[in-house]
């Protein structure tokens, strides 16, 4: 194999690997952002439960916050996994 072709191939693969790592890092940051968003949205709803004087309404806020929190985090993690499989990360 000619040396020039080998060096060109090494450079192309190095650039491709750097782009793939950047894309993977961006996906991790996106997943983390989605997890934080759903966590704070759920905790905000749960926080409303502590600022009401009606017990039944407080429980509604509590369970709504719990469903938003857990459901959102589950959705964020599963969608990040699916996108990673489509990219070929795992």
KAKA-V658368 format. One record per pair of residues at least 4 apart in sequence whose C-alpha atoms are under 6 Angstrom apart, sorted by sequence separation. I is the first residue (numbers start at 1). J is the second residue. D is the distance in Angstrom with one decimal. If there is no record, write none. Layout:
[[I;J;D] [I;J;D]]
This chain:
[[13;17;6.0] [40;44;5.9] [43;47;5.9] [60;64;5.9] [61;65;6.0] [65;69;5.9] [66;70;6.0] [67;71;5.4] [68;72;5.5] [75;79;6.0] [85;89;5.9] [84;89;5.2] [85;90;5.7] [49;58;4.1] [49;61;5.1] [49;62;5.5] [46;61;5.7] [45;61;5.6] [46;62;4.6] [46;65;4.8] [45;65;4.5] [42;65;4.1] [42;66;6.0] [42;68;5.0] [42;69;4.2] [39;69;5.0] [38;69;5.4] [38;72;5.1] [35;73;5.2] [34;76;5.9] [31;80;6.0]]
